[in-house]
Amino acid sequence: RYDILRNPQRNIMNESMWRKNDEDARKYFIKMMEASNKRNEIKFFESDEDEESASTVFTYNGEDNVPKNIKTVLIGDNASEIKDGAFKDCSELSSFVMNEGLLRIGKNAFENCQKLTNVRLLDVDYIGDEAFLNCSGIASFEMGSNIQHIGMGALKNCSSLVGITIPPNVTFIGDYAFANCSSLKNATIMDGVTKLSAYCFQNCTSLEQVMLPSSIMEVGEGAF
C-alpha cells in the first residue's frame, strides 16, 4: 500500500490521502507528477507508522486551537495572518511553508518552538512582540523588503542565530528585539532605518560586526 500526501498549498488534492494498492499505480503517479514538475510535493508511506507521522502536517487557516504535536505547518492560501500565540509551545514544530498572502505574524506566535531552524518571511510586513521568543534553534532568519514592524523581543533568546539583516523599510524595532542572541556575529541595518531601540542587541556576546547606515538618527539606551 502506498499513500500519497499532496501539498494543499498548491490546490492539488486538497488535504487528501490516496491509497494505491499496486506498483503500477505508484509508478503512474510518479510519472504524472514528474510530468507536472511537482514530484517533490509527494511523500510515499509504506507503513501505518509512517502514515501516523504524516498526521503531524497541519494546514493553518487562522484557527485558534492548534495541535501541539505538529511538526510541519502549511499556511493556507486564505490566511493573511498568524494569530497571537497560534503555535506557542509547539515543541516539535520544525518547519512551516508560507503562502504569498501572509502579511502579519502575531505576538508570541512561535514562542518556544525550539526546533525551528530556518525562517524566511519574504512578504510579511509585521512581526509581533515576542513572536519568536526562545526559538533557540533558529540559525537563519530572513525578512523581505515589506517588513515595517519588528516587535518587542521578537527574536529574543534565539541563541543559535548567527546573522541578521534589517531591511530598509522598517519603521519600528521594539526594545530587546534581538537581545540574548548569544551566537549572533553580524548585524546589518539597511539604509532607511532611522532608529535602533533600547537594548535591541543586549547580551549579544558574539557580535563582531555591525553595519549602521547614515540614515540612523537615534540609538536607544543599551542597544548594544
C-alpha positions as CSV (number, residue, x, y, z in Angstrom):
1,R,0.0,0.0,0.0
2,Y,1.3,3.4,-0.8
3,D,-0.1,6.7,0.4
4,I,0.4,10.0,-1.5
5,L,0.3,13.2,0.6
6,R,-0.1,16.2,-1.6
7,N,0.6,19.8,-0.7
8,P,-2.8,21.7,-0.2
9,Q,-0.9,25.0,-0.8
10,R,-0.9,24.2,-4.5
11,N,-4.6,23.3,-4.8
12,I,-3.7,19.7,-5.5
13,M,-5.9,17.0,-3.9
14,N,-6.6,19.4,-1.0
15,E,-5.6,17.7,2.2
16,S,-6.4,14.3,0.7
17,M,-4.7,10.9,1.2
18,W,-4.9,8.5,-1.7
19,R,-4.1,4.8,-1.3
20,K,-2.9,2.8,-4.3
21,N,-2.6,-1.0,-3.9
22,D,-0.1,-1.9,-6.6
23,E,3.2,-0.9,-8.0
24,D,1.7,0.1,-11.4
25,A,-0.4,2.7,-9.7
26,R,2.6,4.0,-7.8
27,K,4.6,4.3,-11.0
28,Y,1.8,6.0,-12.7
29,F,1.5,8.7,-10.1
30,I,5.3,9.3,-10.1
31,K,5.2,9.7,-13.8
32,M,2.3,12.1,-13.7
33,M,4.0,14.3,-11.1
34,E,7.3,14.3,-12.9
35,A,5.5,15.5,-16.0
36,S,4.0,18.4,-14.0
37,N,7.3,19.1,-12.3
38,K,5.8,18.6,-8.8
39,R,7.5,15.4,-7.8
40,N,8.9,17.0,-4.7
41,E,5.4,17.5,-3.3
42,I,4.7,13.8,-2.9
43,K,5.6,11.6,0.0
44,F,5.2,7.8,-0.1
45,F,4.4,5.9,3.1
46,E,4.8,2.2,3.3
47,S,3.6,1.6,6.8
48,D,0.9,2.7,9.3
49,E,3.7,4.1,11.4
50,D,4.8,6.4,8.6
51,E,1.2,7.4,8.0
52,E,0.8,8.3,11.6
53,S,3.9,10.6,11.4
54,A,2.3,12.3,8.4
55,S,-0.6,13.4,10.5
56,T,1.7,15.9,12.2
57,V,1.5,18.0,9.0
58,F,-1.0,20.8,9.7
59,T,-2.7,23.3,7.4
60,Y,-3.2,26.6,9.2
61,N,-6.2,28.7,8.1
62,G,-6.4,31.0,11.1
63,E,-7.5,28.5,13.8
64,D,-7.4,29.4,17.5
65,N,-6.7,25.9,18.6
66,V,-3.6,24.3,17.0
67,P,-2.4,20.7,17.9
68,K,0.8,20.9,20.0
69,N,2.3,17.8,18.3
70,I,2.6,19.2,14.8
71,K,6.0,19.1,13.0
72,T,5.2,20.9,9.8
73,V,2.8,23.7,9.1
74,L,1.4,24.7,5.7
75,I,0.0,28.2,5.8
76,G,-3.3,28.1,3.9
77,D,-4.0,30.3,0.9
78,N,-6.6,32.3,2.7
79,A,-4.6,33.1,5.8
80,S,-3.2,36.6,5.9
81,E,-2.0,36.5,9.5
82,I,-0.9,34.1,12.1
83,K,-2.8,34.8,15.3
84,D,-1.3,35.7,18.6
85,G,0.2,32.6,20.3
86,A,-1.0,30.3,17.5
87,F,2.0,27.9,17.6
88,K,3.3,28.8,21.1
89,D,4.8,25.7,22.8
90,C,4.7,23.5,19.7
91,S,7.9,22.0,20.7
92,E,8.1,19.5,17.7
93,L,7.5,22.2,15.0
94,S,10.5,22.2,12.7
95,S,9.2,23.9,9.5
96,F,6.4,26.0,8.1
97,V,5.6,26.7,4.5
98,M,4.4,30.2,3.7
99,N,1.9,31.5,1.3
100,E,2.3,34.7,-0.6
101,G,-0.6,36.4,1.1
102,L,0.7,36.1,4.7
103,L,1.4,39.6,6.0
104,R,1.3,39.5,9.7
105,I,2.7,37.3,12.5
106,G,1.0,37.9,15.8
107,K,2.7,38.2,19.2
108,N,4.1,35.0,20.7
109,A,3.0,33.2,17.6
110,F,6.0,30.8,17.6
111,E,7.3,31.2,21.2
112,N,9.2,28.2,22.4
113,C,9.3,26.5,19.0
114,Q,12.8,25.3,19.7
115,K,13.1,23.0,16.7
116,L,12.6,25.7,14.1
117,T,16.0,26.3,12.3
118,N,15.4,28.5,9.2
119,V,12.8,31.2,8.8
120,R,12.0,33.2,5.7
121,L,9.4,35.9,5.8
122,L,9.5,37.4,2.4
123,D,6.1,39.0,2.2
124,V,5.4,39.7,5.9
125,D,5.2,43.3,7.0
126,Y,4.5,42.9,10.7
127,I,6.2,40.7,13.3
128,G,4.5,41.0,16.7
129,D,6.0,41.2,20.2
130,E,8.0,38.1,21.2
131,A,6.8,36.3,18.1
132,F,9.9,34.0,18.0
133,L,10.9,34.3,21.7
134,N,13.0,31.4,22.9
135,C,13.3,29.8,19.5
136,S,16.8,28.6,20.3
137,G,17.2,26.5,17.2
138,I,16.8,29.3,14.6
139,A,20.1,29.8,12.9
140,S,18.9,31.8,9.9
141,F,16.2,34.4,9.8
142,E,15.4,36.3,6.6
143,M,13.0,39.2,6.2
144,G,11.8,40.7,3.0
145,S,11.6,44.3,1.9
146,N,7.9,44.6,3.0
147,I,8.8,44.3,6.7
148,Q,7.9,47.5,8.6
149,H,7.4,46.4,12.2
150,I,9.6,44.2,14.4
151,G,8.0,43.9,17.8
152,M,9.5,44.0,21.3
153,G,11.6,40.9,22.0
154,A,10.6,39.5,18.6
155,L,13.7,37.2,18.4
156,K,14.9,37.4,22.0
157,N,16.8,34.4,23.2
158,C,17.3,33.0,19.7
159,S,20.6,31.7,20.8
160,S,21.6,29.9,17.5
161,L,21.0,32.9,15.3
162,V,24.3,33.9,13.6
163,G,23.3,36.8,11.4
164,I,20.5,39.3,10.8
165,T,19.7,41.9,8.2
166,I,17.1,44.6,9.0
167,P,15.5,45.7,5.7
168,P,15.3,49.4,4.7
169,N,11.5,49.9,5.2
170,V,11.5,49.0,8.9
171,T,10.0,51.9,10.8
172,F,9.7,50.3,14.2
173,I,12.0,48.0,16.1
174,G,10.9,47.1,19.6
175,D,13.0,47.0,22.7
176,Y,15.0,43.8,23.2
177,A,14.2,42.7,19.7
178,F,17.4,40.6,19.3
179,A,18.5,40.5,22.9
180,N,20.4,37.5,24.2
181,C,21.1,36.1,20.7
182,S,24.4,34.8,22.0
183,S,25.6,33.3,18.7
184,L,24.9,36.5,16.7
185,K,28.0,37.6,14.9
186,N,26.8,40.0,12.2
187,A,24.1,42.6,12.1
188,T,23.3,44.7,9.0
189,I,20.9,47.6,9.2
190,M,19.9,48.8,5.8
191,D,19.8,52.4,4.7
192,G,16.4,53.8,5.5
193,V,16.2,52.6,9.1
194,T,16.3,55.6,11.4
195,K,16.2,54.2,14.9
196,L,17.6,51.3,17.0
197,S,15.5,50.6,20.1
198,A,16.8,50.3,23.7
199,Y,18.5,47.0,24.4
200,C,18.0,45.9,20.8
201,F,21.1,43.8,20.8
202,Q,21.7,43.4,24.5
203,N,23.8,40.5,25.6
204,C,24.7,39.5,22.0
205,T,28.1,38.4,23.3
206,S,29.4,37.1,20.0
207,L,28.7,40.2,18.0
208,E,31.7,41.0,15.8
209,Q,30.3,43.4,13.1
210,V,27.5,45.9,13.0
211,M,26.8,47.9,9.8
212,L,24.9,51.1,10.6
213,P,23.7,53.3,7.7
214,S,23.8,57.1,7.6
215,S,20.0,57.1,8.0
216,I,20.3,56.1,11.7
217,M,19.2,59.1,13.8
218,E,18.9,57.5,17.2
219,V,20.4,54.6,19.1
220,G,18.5,53.7,22.2
221,E,19.9,53.1,25.6
222,G,22.0,49.9,25.9
223,A,21.3,49.0,22.3
224,F,24.5,47.0,22.2
